[in-house]
Each structure stands twice: as C-alpha cells, then as structure tokens.
Amino acid sequence: MTKVFVHGNPETSAIWSLVVAELARRDIDDVVLLSPPGFGAPTPTGWDATQTSYTQWLIQQLENIGGPIDLVGHDWGAGHTYGVVATRPDLLRSWAADCGGLLDPEYIWHDNARVWQTLGAGEEAIDGFINMTASDKVAVLMSLGMTHDIAHDVGSALNTEMARCILALYRSAAQPAMKSLGERLSTTQQPRGLVIIPTEDHFPGTPQMAANTADACGAKTVTLQGLGHWWMIADPILAADVLTQHWQK
C-alpha cells in the first residue's frame, strides 16, 4: 500500500523527513512525498494556485501513482486531502489529515490568513516574509517549531512564486469556500478516515471544531495532547505510531 504525504504552507516535503525515517525503521518504505506547485515544486505555466486547482493537481498525482493509496495531509495538504475525499474517494484506501476545524461551519480564518486575503495588505505582509535574510527565515521557522535542518530547507523555498501561490490560494478559500467543502465532505461515501487533532495547533480553530468535522464525515479522531502545528516534527515516533495504527485497522 503506497503511503502518500502532502504538505502545506509555507512548507516543503522536508517537514515529513523525521516521520518518514521513523516509518522506514518499521519497514514501511513505500512512501511518496508530494509537494504542491509553488510549495517546494515548480508551478506549471499559467498556474492560478486556487483551491480547486490544487485539488485537481492532487487527484492527477494520485491517478498517476495508482493502486491502493493511504493519503496523509498536513495544513493545506490536509485541505487538498479533504478536497480529494469529497471529489474522488475511489482513489484512496484510507486518509488521515489534520486541520479538520477548517471545515467547521463556524470556522473563521486565522489572523494571518485574513491579512493574506486582503488586497494590498496581503502583498505587503508576504513580501516582508520572503525578503528576510536566509538566517532570519530559519530563525523564525525554528521559533514556530521546526528543526534547524527542516527550517533551512523550507526557508530556501520561500520565494516570490510561493508568495504568489499563498495569496491566490488563501483568497480562493475565503469563506464560504471551506464551509462548502465541509458540506460536500459530509455527504460523500468515503474510505476510512482519521482526523488528527494536535491540541496546541490554533490555526485551524478549536479541537472541538476538528471533532465536529470528523463526526460529520464519519472519520475517527486522535488527539495529540500538547503538540502544535508541526506535530510530525515535534514527536515523529508518536506520529508514526498514530499512522501505522490507522493503516492497520
């Protein structure tokens, strides 16, 4: 069974490096890491970087891989995962994703997202981030929970094209876009799902919002007490435990 991991913003596939190494120690090595266009991977000509385009991109990637797939998504990678589950559940054997609260009907985008969704203010904010020195980027990312090596890899990918994609993606996902995706997900016959809930990740709303999403689509939940947004970096052994138990059920 191929394990496919897809990351989010502002990230590269390096965020999975520690958990992938832990899975390899358990002889799980049929792993594919997918980087969405603009986020550690080149963008195709004319790429509009909208939520719908990223869902279609991921569907195409999964079709190319073929076979039974266990899909794992984080941050916007989770958003793209939910989009696939709501559109092409037949491509998957199972799915696991965090950020379930994004789909709750009461979810309001976090402060940074609302700035990025604002014309002018978003460009100013994102330019300030990508124009920092390399060492400052690493320092900021480490302060948010990345290791030095992962922060260095991610920081090197923070460029003008990623900035463009961030703005376009978040603007395409302004409410009621996420609420609508949640409604579609709740009416889809889907494979076995798992919503991962790190209690200290406040970007995608509250743990209860994530649990509500899981309930609405018939998925299981796992609560990662005390872990934040980059739970797979903070505790890769626990992350591998959670995923392997999910895959074995």
Number of C-alpha atoms within 10 A of each C-alpha: 13 18 19 19 23 26 27 21 20 19 26 26 21 20 24 19 16 19 22 23 16 18 21 14 10 11 9 16 15 11 16 15 17 20 20 26 18 25 25 25 14 13 16 10 6 6 13 16 23 18 22 14 15 23 23 17 16 20 21 12 13 20 13 9 14 12 13 15 20 23 25 22 24 27 23 24 27 25 27 27 28 26 24 24 25 21 18 18 21 14 21 21 18 21 28 25 25 28 29 29 27 27 30 25 18 11 18 20 19 13 10 13 18 15 20 22 22 13 11 10 13 20 17 12 14 21 15 9 15 19 13 14 11 14 12 13 20 23 17 15 20 16 12 13 17 23 16 14 14 22 25 19 17 23 24 14 18 24 17 14 16 24 23 16 22 24 22 17 22 23 22 16 20 16 14 13 13 23 19 14 20 23 17 17 24 19 12 15 14 22 17 19 24 23 24 26 28 22 17 16 19 14 18 22 20 21 19 14 21 25 21 18 24 23 14 16 20 19 19 15 20 14 14 18 11 10 18 19 22 19 26 21 21 17 14 20 16 15 20 21 13 17 19 14 9 18 17 6 6
